[in-house]
Amino acid sequence: MPPYTPLSPYAENSAKSLGRLYTEDESSTRTPFARDRDRIIHCTAFRRLKGKTQVFVANEGDYFRTRLTHSLEVAQIARSLALSLNVEQDLAETVALAHDLGHPPFGHAGEDELHKCMEPWGGFDHNVQTFRVVTKLEHRYPAFEGLNLTWETLEGIIKHNGPSVHLLSRPSWKAVKDFNDIYDLRMDTYASIEAQIAAIADDIAYNNHDVDDGLKAGLFTIDDLRDIPLIGPALASTEKDWPDIDDRMLRLEGVRRMIGAMISDVTEETQRRLEADRIETAEDVRKATRQVVAFSGTIMEGLARLRAFLYARMYKHHHLNRTRSHAKRILNQMFYLYMEEQDVLPDEWYQLVCSKDTEAGRARVICDYIAGMTDSFAIEEHRKLFSFT
């Protein structure tokens, strides 16, 4: 085996974790962050990600990404980046695996519709829902609600996009504010370098797999991508090395090379920022004046053009527009039926609704029930509620 290399001084140290809200004996076989990862993998919300859409609805084909396959790709990229920067791989992977746990069925269309339905009672935010899943909604342990994750993991889940203290005044963030009042997550600082790695790994994963899925779906062609930054050069270099390559392998190799180029860019830009900003400790990362983990300006410009292309040719394609429209109607109709006729809910959820003494509390329970559905379950539940066939 290669010799052990101590982690960089600005990495999180699992042996110095700030611990958990509810004190537990430590595992004899796993670090605290590895234990967090395992709790996420074993939880119900993680398993349901296999049936939740990324861009395409889950019943449109088994070769498109789901939230589960996306989360696994994010975790793999996060571990690669953490290794290249010599920081805590388990923590980066854990935040990556957890980041989508709160997504409802039907992707962002589902989130938008649930927020619209819940506006009178605080709205809906998938990041907050993820936080609620790991701190309250998962019931797997007799001693506490949620998964009782470490402070560092919780911080990474809710702050991976940067300081969030300004969001605590939003009605949709009330659950985070209430939790933060009893367990301070330092919402006014950046998260750890590992959490920042998980966030940028998400960007790398979804931009690359949306190119891959869009090509497979026939929404655009390889020729359409040749002049698009990042993917165009990756395709050109592949064809130079493999002049007789077929389109399928060109797509796979081109996306693979684009991922590699983006990982290399993040590593180099992050190392530059660490040196320029004199980051020497994990606390320096939190108190920095900007994100430490970032793309270079060149890559950011290229990403802007790539995203504009995907927005025009994929996200706003009439096929996806129709699917989103249908999905919104499904969630809207179910939500208001459950609000009016709560006795059609499954017994467990009906009892939970009945235990709430306010309309806001009952609406939140119904929202939680819908948010936990997979695409296919939501479609089937809607059919049972609105059709005799």
C-alpha positions as a Markdown table, in Angstrom:
| # | Residue | x | y | z |
|---|---|---|---|---|
| 1 | Met | 0.0 | 0.0 | 0.0 |
| 2 | Pro | 1.2 | 3.6 | -0.6 |
| 3 | Pro | 2.2 | 5.5 | 2.5 |
| 4 | Tyr | -0.5 | 7.5 | 4.3 |
| 5 | Thr | -0.5 | 11.2 | 3.3 |
| 6 | Pro | -1.9 | 13.6 | 6.0 |
| 7 | Leu | -4.7 | 15.7 | 4.8 |
| 8 | Ser | -4.2 | 19.3 | 3.8 |
| 9 | Pro | -4.4 | 21.7 | 6.8 |
| 10 | Tyr | -7.5 | 23.3 | 5.5 |
| 11 | Ala | -9.4 | 20.0 | 5.3 |
| 12 | Glu | -12.0 | 18.9 | 7.9 |
| 13 | Asn | -10.7 | 16.5 | 10.4 |
| 14 | Ser | -13.2 | 13.8 | 11.4 |
| 15 | Ala | -11.4 | 13.2 | 14.7 |
| 16 | Lys | -12.2 | 16.9 | 15.6 |
| 17 | Ser | -15.8 | 16.9 | 14.4 |
| 18 | Leu | -18.1 | 19.1 | 16.4 |
| 19 | Gly | -20.3 | 16.1 | 16.9 |
| 20 | Arg | -24.1 | 15.5 | 16.7 |
| 21 | Leu | -27.1 | 17.2 | 18.1 |
| 22 | Tyr | -27.9 | 14.0 | 20.0 |
| 23 | Thr | -24.8 | 12.4 | 21.6 |
| 24 | Glu | -24.0 | 8.9 | 20.5 |
| 25 | Asp | -21.2 | 6.5 | 21.0 |
| 26 | Glu | -18.8 | 6.6 | 18.1 |
| 27 | Ser | -18.5 | 3.7 | 15.7 |
| 28 | Ser | -15.5 | 1.4 | 16.2 |
| 29 | Thr | -15.2 | 0.8 | 12.4 |
| 30 | Arg | -16.1 | 4.1 | 10.7 |
| 31 | Thr | -15.2 | 7.7 | 11.0 |
| 32 | Pro | -18.1 | 10.1 | 11.9 |
| 33 | Phe | -18.3 | 11.3 | 8.3 |
| 34 | Ala | -18.3 | 7.7 | 6.9 |
| 35 | Arg | -21.0 | 6.9 | 9.3 |
| 36 | Asp | -23.0 | 9.9 | 8.0 |
| 37 | Arg | -22.6 | 8.6 | 4.5 |
| 38 | Asp | -23.8 | 5.1 | 5.4 |
| 39 | Arg | -26.9 | 6.6 | 7.2 |
| 40 | Ile | -27.8 | 8.5 | 4.0 |
| 41 | Ile | -27.3 | 5.5 | 1.8 |
| 42 | His | -29.6 | 3.4 | 4.0 |
| 43 | Cys | -32.4 | 5.9 | 4.4 |
| 44 | Thr | -35.7 | 5.7 | 2.6 |
| 45 | Ala | -35.4 | 9.1 | 0.9 |
| 46 | Phe | -32.2 | 8.0 | -0.8 |
| 47 | Arg | -33.7 | 4.8 | -2.2 |
| 48 | Arg | -36.6 | 6.8 | -3.6 |
| 49 | Leu | -34.3 | 8.8 | -5.7 |
| 50 | Lys | -34.1 | 5.9 | -8.2 |
| 51 | Gly | -37.7 | 6.8 | -9.2 |
| 52 | Lys | -37.3 | 10.6 | -9.3 |
| 53 | Thr | -36.6 | 12.4 | -12.5 |
| 54 | Gln | -33.5 | 14.5 | -13.3 |
| 55 | Val | -34.7 | 16.1 | -16.5 |
| 56 | Phe | -36.9 | 13.4 | -18.1 |
| 57 | Val | -39.8 | 11.8 | -16.3 |
| 58 | Ala | -38.7 | 8.4 | -14.9 |
| 59 | Asn | -41.1 | 6.4 | -17.0 |
| 60 | Glu | -39.7 | 7.8 | -20.3 |
| 61 | Gly | -36.9 | 5.3 | -20.5 |
| 62 | Asp | -34.5 | 3.4 | -18.2 |
| 63 | Tyr | -31.4 | 4.9 | -19.8 |
| 64 | Phe | -31.9 | 8.5 | -18.7 |
| 65 | Arg | -30.5 | 9.9 | -15.4 |
| 66 | Thr | -32.6 | 9.8 | -12.3 |
| 67 | Arg | -31.9 | 11.6 | -9.1 |
| 68 | Leu | -30.2 | 8.5 | -7.8 |
| 69 | Thr | -27.8 | 8.0 | -10.7 |
| 70 | His | -27.1 | 11.8 | -10.7 |
| 71 | Ser | -26.3 | 11.7 | -6.9 |
| 72 | Leu | -23.9 | 8.8 | -7.5 |
| 73 | Glu | -22.2 | 10.6 | -10.3 |
| 74 | Val | -21.9 | 13.8 | -8.1 |
| 75 | Ala | -20.4 | 11.7 | -5.3 |
| 76 | Gln | -17.9 | 10.1 | -7.6 |
| 77 | Ile | -16.8 | 13.5 | -9.0 |
| 78 | Ala | -16.7 | 14.9 | -5.4 |
| 79 | Arg | -14.4 | 12.1 | -4.3 |
| 80 | Ser | -12.1 | 12.7 | -7.2 |
| 81 | Leu | -11.8 | 16.4 | -6.5 |
| 82 | Ala | -11.3 | 15.8 | -2.8 |
| 83 | Leu | -8.5 | 13.3 | -3.6 |
| 84 | Ser | -6.9 | 15.8 | -5.9 |
| 85 | Leu | -7.0 | 18.5 | -3.3 |
| 86 | Asn | -6.1 | 16.1 | -0.5 |
| 87 | Val | -9.1 | 16.8 | 1.7 |
| 88 | Glu | -11.7 | 14.7 | 3.5 |
| 89 | Gln | -13.2 | 12.4 | 0.8 |
| 90 | Asp | -15.9 | 10.9 | 3.1 |
| 91 | Leu | -17.3 | 14.3 | 3.9 |
| 92 | Ala | -17.4 | 15.5 | 0.3 |
| 93 | Glu | -19.0 | 12.2 | -0.8 |
| 94 | Thr | -21.6 | 12.4 | 2.1 |
| 95 | Val | -22.8 | 15.9 | 1.2 |
| 96 | Ala | -22.9 | 14.9 | -2.5 |
| 97 | Leu | -25.1 | 11.9 | -1.8 |
| 98 | Ala | -27.4 | 13.9 | 0.4 |
| 99 | His | -27.8 | 17.0 | -1.7 |
| 100 | Asp | -31.0 | 15.9 | -3.6 |
| 101 | Leu | -32.9 | 14.0 | -0.9 |
| 102 | Gly | -35.6 | 16.7 | -0.7 |
| 103 | His | -36.4 | 16.9 | -4.4 |
| 104 | Pro | -40.1 | 16.1 | -5.2 |
| 105 | Pro | -41.2 | 14.0 | -8.2 |
| 106 | Phe | -40.9 | 15.6 | -11.7 |
| 107 | Gly | -37.8 | 17.6 | -11.0 |
| 108 | His | -37.9 | 21.4 | -10.9 |
| 109 | Ala | -41.4 | 21.4 | -12.4 |
| 110 | Gly | -42.6 | 19.5 | -9.3 |
| 111 | Glu | -40.7 | 21.9 | -7.0 |
| 112 | Asp | -42.3 | 24.9 | -8.6 |
| 113 | Glu | -45.8 | 23.5 | -8.4 |
| 114 | Leu | -45.4 | 22.4 | -4.7 |
| 115 | His | -44.1 | 25.9 | -3.9 |
| 116 | Lys | -47.1 | 27.4 | -5.6 |
| 117 | Cys | -49.5 | 25.2 | -3.7 |
| 118 | Met | -47.8 | 25.9 | -0.4 |
| 119 | Glu | -47.4 | 29.6 | -0.8 |
| 120 | Pro | -50.1 | 30.4 | 1.8 |
| 121 | Trp | -48.3 | 28.2 | 4.3 |
| 122 | Gly | -44.6 | 29.0 | 3.8 |
| 123 | Gly | -43.8 | 27.7 | 0.4 |
| 124 | Phe | -41.5 | 24.8 | -0.6 |
| 125 | Asp | -37.8 | 24.7 | -1.2 |
| 126 | His | -36.0 | 21.5 | -2.1 |
| 127 | Asn | -32.8 | 22.5 | -0.2 |
| 128 | Val | -34.9 | 23.0 | 3.0 |
| 129 | Gln | -36.8 | 19.8 | 2.3 |
| 130 | Thr | -33.5 | 17.9 | 2.1 |
| 131 | Phe | -32.5 | 19.4 | 5.5 |
| 132 | Arg | -35.9 | 18.4 | 6.9 |
| 133 | Val | -35.5 | 14.9 | 5.6 |
| 134 | Val | -32.2 | 14.4 | 7.4 |
| 135 | Thr | -33.2 | 16.3 | 10.6 |
| 136 | Lys | -36.8 | 15.3 | 11.1 |
| 137 | Leu | -38.7 | 13.3 | 8.4 |
| 138 | Glu | -36.6 | 10.1 | 8.4 |
| 139 | His | -37.7 | 7.8 | 11.3 |
| 140 | Arg | -35.1 | 5.1 | 11.7 |
| 141 | Tyr | -33.8 | 5.4 | 15.2 |
| 142 | Pro | -35.6 | 5.2 | 18.5 |
| 143 | Ala | -33.6 | 7.9 | 20.2 |
| 144 | Phe | -34.2 | 10.8 | 17.8 |
| 145 | Glu | -35.9 | 12.1 | 14.7 |
| 146 | Gly | -33.9 | 12.3 | 11.5 |
| 147 | Leu | -30.5 | 10.8 | 10.9 |
| 148 | Asn | -28.6 | 12.8 | 13.6 |
| 149 | Leu | -25.8 | 13.7 | 11.2 |
| 150 | Thr | -22.6 | 15.5 | 12.3 |
| 151 | Trp | -22.4 | 19.2 | 12.4 |
| 152 | Glu | -20.1 | 19.3 | 9.4 |
| 153 | Thr | -22.5 | 17.3 | 7.3 |
| 154 | Leu | -25.5 | 19.4 | 8.2 |
| 155 | Glu | -23.6 | 22.6 | 7.6 |
| 156 | Gly | -22.5 | 21.3 | 4.2 |
| 157 | Ile | -26.1 | 20.2 | 3.2 |
| 158 | Ile | -27.6 | 23.6 | 3.9 |
| 159 | Lys | -24.7 | 25.9 | 3.1 |
| 160 | His | -23.0 | 24.2 | 0.2 |
| 161 | Asn | -23.9 | 27.1 | -2.1 |
| 162 | Gly | -22.5 | 29.7 | 0.3 |
| 163 | Pro | -23.5 | 31.8 | 3.3 |
| 164 | Ser | -27.2 | 31.5 | 3.9 |
| 165 | Val | -28.1 | 33.7 | 6.8 |
| 166 | His | -30.0 | 36.0 | 4.5 |
| 167 | Leu | -32.4 | 33.1 | 3.6 |
| 168 | Leu | -33.5 | 32.5 | 7.2 |
| 169 | Ser | -36.1 | 35.3 | 6.9 |
| 170 | Arg | -37.9 | 33.5 | 4.1 |
| 171 | Pro | -41.0 | 31.6 | 5.1 |
| 172 | Ser | -39.8 | 28.5 | 3.2 |
| 173 | Trp | -36.7 | 28.5 | 5.4 |
| 174 | Lys | -38.5 | 28.5 | 8.8 |
| 175 | Ala | -37.6 | 24.8 | 9.5 |
| 176 | Val | -33.9 | 25.7 | 9.0 |
| 177 | Lys | -34.2 | 28.8 | 11.2 |
| 178 | Asp | -35.9 | 26.8 | 14.0 |
| 179 | Phe | -33.2 | 24.1 | 13.9 |
| 180 | Asn | -30.4 | 26.7 | 13.7 |
| 181 | Asp | -31.8 | 28.4 | 16.8 |
| 182 | Ile | -30.9 | 25.3 | 18.9 |
| 183 | Tyr | -27.9 | 24.0 | 16.9 |
| 184 | Asp | -25.9 | 26.9 | 15.4 |
| 185 | Leu | -24.7 | 26.0 | 11.9 |
| 186 | Arg | -23.0 | 29.4 | 11.4 |
| 187 | Met | -25.2 | 30.4 | 8.6 |
| 188 | Asp | -23.2 | 33.6 | 7.9 |
| 189 | Thr | -20.0 | 31.8 | 6.8 |
| 190 | Tyr | -19.0 | 29.6 | 3.9 |
| 191 | Ala | -19.2 | 25.8 | 4.4 |
| 192 | Ser | -16.2 | 23.5 | 4.5 |
| 193 | Ile | -14.0 | 23.0 | 1.4 |
| 194 | Glu | -15.5 | 19.5 | 1.2 |
| 195 | Ala | -19.1 | 20.9 | 1.0 |
| 196 | Gln | -18.0 | 23.4 | -1.7 |
| 197 | Ile | -16.5 | 20.5 | -3.6 |
| 198 | Ala | -19.8 | 18.6 | -3.5 |
| 199 | Ala | -21.6 | 21.7 | -4.8 |
| 200 | Ile | -19.3 | 22.2 | -7.8 |
| 201 | Ala | -19.4 | 18.4 | -8.4 |
| 202 | Asp | -23.1 | 18.8 | -8.9 |
| 203 | Asp | -22.5 | 21.5 | -11.5 |
| 204 | Ile | -20.0 | 19.3 | -13.4 |
| 205 | Ala | -22.3 | 16.2 | -13.2 |
| 206 | Tyr | -25.5 | 17.8 | -14.4 |
| 207 | Asn | -24.0 | 19.8 | -17.3 |
| 208 | Asn | -22.3 | 16.7 | -18.6 |
| 209 | His | -25.1 | 14.2 | -18.2 |
| 210 | Asp | -27.6 | 16.7 | -19.7 |
| 211 | Val | -25.5 | 16.8 | -22.8 |
| 212 | Asp | -25.4 | 13.0 | -22.8 |
| 213 | Asp | -29.1 | 12.6 | -22.2 |
| 214 | Gly | -30.0 | 15.3 | -24.7 |
| 215 | Leu | -28.1 | 13.5 | -27.4 |
| 216 | Lys | -29.6 | 10.1 | -26.5 |
| 217 | Ala | -33.1 | 11.7 | -26.6 |
| 218 | Gly | -32.5 | 13.2 | -30.0 |
| 219 | Leu | -33.1 | 16.7 | -28.9 |
| 220 | Phe | -29.9 | 17.9 | -30.6 |
| 221 | Thr | -27.1 | 16.2 | -32.6 |
| 222 | Ile | -23.3 | 16.0 | -32.3 |
| 223 | Asp | -23.0 | 18.5 | -35.1 |
| 224 | Asp | -25.1 | 21.0 | -33.1 |
| 225 | Leu | -22.4 | 20.8 | -30.4 |
| 226 | Arg | -19.3 | 21.3 | -32.4 |
| 227 | Asp | -19.1 | 25.1 | -31.8 |
| 228 | Ile | -20.3 | 25.0 | -28.2 |
| 229 | Pro | -17.5 | 25.6 | -25.6 |
| 230 | Leu | -16.3 | 22.7 | -23.5 |
| 231 | Ile | -18.1 | 19.9 | -25.3 |
| 232 | Gly | -17.1 | 21.1 | -28.8 |
| 233 | Pro | -13.3 | 20.9 | -28.1 |
| 234 | Ala | -13.8 | 17.5 | -26.3 |
| 235 | Leu | -15.5 | 16.1 | -29.3 |
| 236 | Ala | -12.8 | 17.5 | -31.6 |
| 237 | Ser | -10.0 | 16.0 | -29.6 |
| 238 | Thr | -11.7 | 12.7 | -29.5 |
| 239 | Glu | -12.1 | 12.6 | -33.3 |
| 240 | Lys | -8.5 | 13.6 | -33.7 |
| 241 | Asp | -7.4 | 10.6 | -31.7 |
| 242 | Trp | -10.0 | 8.3 | -33.1 |
| 243 | Pro | -10.9 | 9.3 | -36.7 |
| 244 | Asp | -13.2 | 6.4 | -37.4 |
| 245 | Ile | -15.1 | 6.6 | -34.1 |
| 246 | Asp | -18.9 | 6.0 | -34.3 |
| 247 | Asp | -21.4 | 8.6 | -32.9 |
| 248 | Arg | -22.2 | 6.5 | -29.7 |
| 249 | Met | -18.6 | 6.2 | -28.7 |
| 250 | Leu | -17.9 | 9.8 | -29.7 |
| 251 | Arg | -20.6 | 10.9 | -27.4 |
| 252 | Leu | -19.4 | 8.8 | -24.5 |
| 253 | Glu | -15.7 | 9.8 | -24.9 |
| 254 | Gly | -16.5 | 13.5 | -25.5 |
| 255 | Val | -18.5 | 13.7 | -22.3 |
| 256 | Arg | -15.8 | 11.8 | -20.4 |
| 257 | Arg | -13.2 | 14.3 | -21.6 |
| 258 | Met | -15.3 | 17.3 | -20.7 |
| 259 | Ile | -15.7 | 15.9 | -17.2 |
| 260 | Gly | -12.0 | 15.5 | -16.9 |
| 261 | Ala | -11.3 | 19.0 | -18.2 |
| 262 | Met | -13.7 | 20.5 | -15.7 |
| 263 | Ile | -12.2 | 18.6 | -12.8 |
| 264 | Ser | -8.7 | 19.7 | -13.8 |
| 265 | Asp | -9.9 | 23.3 | -14.1 |
| 266 | Val | -11.5 | 23.2 | -10.6 |
| 267 | Thr | -8.4 | 21.7 | -9.1 |
| 268 | Glu | -6.1 | 24.3 | -10.6 |
| 269 | Glu | -8.4 | 27.3 | -9.8 |
| 270 | Thr | -9.0 | 26.1 | -6.3 |
| 271 | Gln | -5.3 | 25.7 | -5.6 |
| 272 | Arg | -4.7 | 29.2 | -7.0 |
| 273 | Arg | -7.4 | 30.7 | -4.7 |
| 274 | Leu | -6.0 | 28.8 | -1.7 |
| 275 | Glu | -2.6 | 30.4 | -2.3 |
| 276 | Ala | -3.9 | 33.8 | -3.2 |
| 277 | Asp | -6.3 | 34.1 | -0.3 |
| 278 | Arg | -3.8 | 32.6 | 2.2 |
| 279 | Ile | -6.1 | 29.7 | 3.2 |
| 280 | Glu | -4.3 | 27.7 | 5.8 |
| 281 | Thr | -7.0 | 26.2 | 8.0 |
| 282 | Ala | -10.6 | 24.9 | 7.8 |
| 283 | Glu | -11.6 | 28.1 | 9.6 |
| 284 | Asp | -9.9 | 30.2 | 6.9 |
| 285 | Val | -12.2 | 28.5 | 4.4 |
| 286 | Arg | -15.3 | 29.5 | 6.3 |
| 287 | Lys | -14.2 | 33.1 | 6.8 |
| 288 | Ala | -13.0 | 33.6 | 3.3 |
| 289 | Thr | -14.4 | 36.5 | 1.3 |
| 290 | Arg | -15.3 | 34.2 | -1.6 |
| 291 | Gln | -15.9 | 30.6 | -2.6 |
| 292 | Val | -12.6 | 28.7 | -2.4 |
| 293 | Val | -13.6 | 25.9 | -4.7 |
| 294 | Ala | -14.5 | 27.4 | -8.1 |
| 295 | Phe | -14.1 | 27.2 | -11.9 |
| 296 | Ser | -11.7 | 29.5 | -13.7 |
| 297 | Gly | -13.2 | 32.5 | -15.6 |
| 298 | Thr | -12.6 | 30.8 | -18.9 |
| 299 | Ile | -14.6 | 27.7 | -17.9 |
| 300 | Met | -17.3 | 29.9 | -16.4 |
| 301 | Glu | -17.7 | 31.7 | -19.7 |
| 302 | Gly | -17.9 | 28.4 | -21.6 |
| 303 | Leu | -20.4 | 27.0 | -19.1 |
| 304 | Ala | -22.6 | 30.1 | -19.6 |
| 305 | Arg | -22.7 | 29.4 | -23.4 |
| 306 | Leu | -23.3 | 25.6 | -22.8 |
| 307 | Arg | -26.1 | 26.3 | -20.4 |
| 308 | Ala | -27.7 | 28.7 | -22.8 |
| 309 | Phe | -27.6 | 26.0 | -25.5 |
| 310 | Leu | -29.1 | 23.4 | -23.2 |
| 311 | Tyr | -31.8 | 25.8 | -22.1 |
| 312 | Ala | -32.9 | 26.6 | -25.6 |
| 313 | Arg | -32.5 | 23.1 | -27.1 |
| 314 | Met | -33.3 | 20.9 | -24.2 |
| 315 | Tyr | -34.9 | 22.4 | -21.1 |
| 316 | Lys | -37.4 | 24.4 | -23.2 |
| 317 | His | -38.0 | 21.7 | -25.8 |
| 318 | His | -41.8 | 21.3 | -26.5 |
| 319 | His | -41.6 | 17.6 | -25.5 |
| 320 | Leu | -40.3 | 18.5 | -22.0 |
| 321 | Asn | -42.7 | 21.5 | -21.8 |
| 322 | Arg | -45.6 | 19.1 | -22.3 |
| 323 | Thr | -44.3 | 16.7 | -19.7 |
| 324 | Arg | -43.8 | 19.5 | -17.2 |
| 325 | Ser | -47.3 | 20.8 | -17.8 |
| 326 | His | -48.7 | 17.4 | -17.2 |
| 327 | Ala | -46.6 | 16.9 | -14.1 |
| 328 | Lys | -47.7 | 20.2 | -12.6 |
| 329 | Arg | -51.4 | 19.3 | -13.1 |
| 330 | Ile | -50.9 | 15.9 | -11.4 |
| 331 | Leu | -49.3 | 17.5 | -8.3 |
| 332 | Asn | -51.7 | 20.4 | -8.1 |
| 333 | Gln | -54.8 | 18.2 | -8.4 |
| 334 | Met | -53.5 | 15.8 | -5.8 |
| 335 | Phe | -52.5 | 18.5 | -3.3 |
| 336 | Tyr | -55.9 | 20.2 | -3.3 |
| 337 | Leu | -57.8 | 16.9 | -3.2 |
| 338 | Tyr | -55.8 | 15.8 | -0.2 |
| 339 | Met | -56.5 | 19.2 | 1.5 |
| 340 | Glu | -60.3 | 18.9 | 0.9 |
| 341 | Glu | -60.6 | 15.1 | 1.5 |
| 342 | Gln | -57.9 | 14.1 | 3.9 |
| 343 | Asp | -59.4 | 10.7 | 4.5 |
| 344 | Val | -58.3 | 9.5 | 1.1 |
| 345 | Leu | -54.7 | 9.7 | 2.4 |
| 346 | Pro | -53.0 | 6.4 | 3.5 |
| 347 | Asp | -53.8 | 5.6 | 7.2 |
| 348 | Glu | -50.3 | 6.6 | 8.4 |
| 349 | Trp | -50.5 | 10.0 | 6.7 |
| 350 | Tyr | -54.1 | 10.5 | 7.6 |
| 351 | Gln | -53.3 | 10.0 | 11.3 |
| 352 | Leu | -50.4 | 12.5 | 11.0 |
| 353 | Val | -52.7 | 15.1 | 9.3 |
| 354 | Cys | -55.3 | 14.7 | 12.0 |
| 355 | Ser | -52.6 | 15.3 | 14.7 |
| 356 | Lys | -52.1 | 18.8 | 13.4 |
| 357 | Asp | -54.3 | 21.6 | 14.8 |
| 358 | Thr | -53.6 | 24.2 | 12.2 |
| 359 | Glu | -54.2 | 24.3 | 8.4 |
| 360 | Ala | -50.6 | 25.2 | 7.9 |
| 361 | Gly | -49.5 | 22.0 | 9.8 |
| 362 | Arg | -51.9 | 19.9 | 7.7 |
| 363 | Ala | -50.7 | 21.4 | 4.5 |
| 364 | Arg | -47.1 | 20.7 | 5.4 |
| 365 | Val | -47.9 | 17.0 | 6.1 |
| 366 | Ile | -49.6 | 16.7 | 2.7 |
| 367 | Cys | -46.7 | 18.5 | 1.0 |
| 368 | Asp | -44.2 | 16.1 | 2.7 |
| 369 | Tyr | -46.3 | 13.1 | 1.5 |
| 370 | Ile | -46.3 | 14.4 | -2.1 |
| 371 | Ala | -42.6 | 15.4 | -2.0 |
| 372 | Gly | -41.6 | 11.9 | -1.1 |
| 373 | Met | -43.3 | 10.3 | -4.1 |
| 374 | Thr | -41.4 | 8.9 | -7.0 |
| 375 | Asp | -42.6 | 10.0 | -10.5 |
| 376 | Ser | -44.3 | 6.6 | -11.2 |
| 377 | Phe | -46.0 | 6.5 | -7.8 |
| 378 | Ala | -47.3 | 10.0 | -8.3 |
| 379 | Ile | -48.7 | 9.1 | -11.8 |
| 380 | Glu | -50.3 | 6.0 | -10.4 |
| 381 | Glu | -51.7 | 7.7 | -7.3 |
| 382 | His | -53.2 | 10.4 | -9.5 |
| 383 | Arg | -54.8 | 7.8 | -11.7 |
| 384 | Lys | -56.4 | 6.0 | -8.7 |
| 385 | Leu | -57.7 | 9.2 | -7.3 |
| 386 | Phe | -59.1 | 10.7 | -10.5 |
| 387 | Ser | -60.0 | 7.7 | -12.7 |
| 388 | Phe | -62.0 | 4.5 | -12.3 |
| 389 | Thr | -60.0 | 2.8 | -15.1 |
